[in-house]
Amino acid sequence: MNWHNLEQKQKNWLVVAIILLVFAVLFQFVIEPIWQQKKELNSRLKDAQDTYVYLYNAGEEIAKYDNKHKFLSKSQQKQEINKIFSSYKVVVDGLVSQEHQTLIIIKTIPFKTLLTILKQLKNKYGIIVTKADIKRIKSGLVEAKLTLTSK
């Protein structure tokens, strides 16, 4: 079988078959890998966009939180706790700052004053009581051992 021995109709079919074969090979080895890469990149882009939206929303939540509660280092937290108790003329008998909590011992404090101070710590700095051992000394006065944690 030689090109010159083929009739014109057979030559046309052979040319069409070769062209289709070239397109099939081109599609299989060039276009298909590019298409798969495009799909993968679109998927990664979608993931990145979802991550961006999540982080953006989380940033807004953090900004709201930061505006509501002032962030304090451990030493600043200790100072502010002392300052608030002192402003109510309450003597803090023990104040120990640990990794994630602060322990406070107060031998005598009016119960209403204690509640006011704890509310102020929560509202201003996001400091909450996680453990409280409160004993009544006499009418209106208590002894308190508190464990405080920042939200």
Secondary structure, 3 states (H helix, E strand, C coil): CCHHHCCHHHHHHHHHHHHHHHHHHHHHHHHHHHHHHHHHHHHHHHHHHHHHHHHHHHHHHHHHHHHHCCCCCHHHHHHHHHHHHHHCCCCCCEEEECCCCEEEEEEEEEHHHHHHHHHHHHHHHCEEEEEEEEEEEECCEEEEEEEEEEC
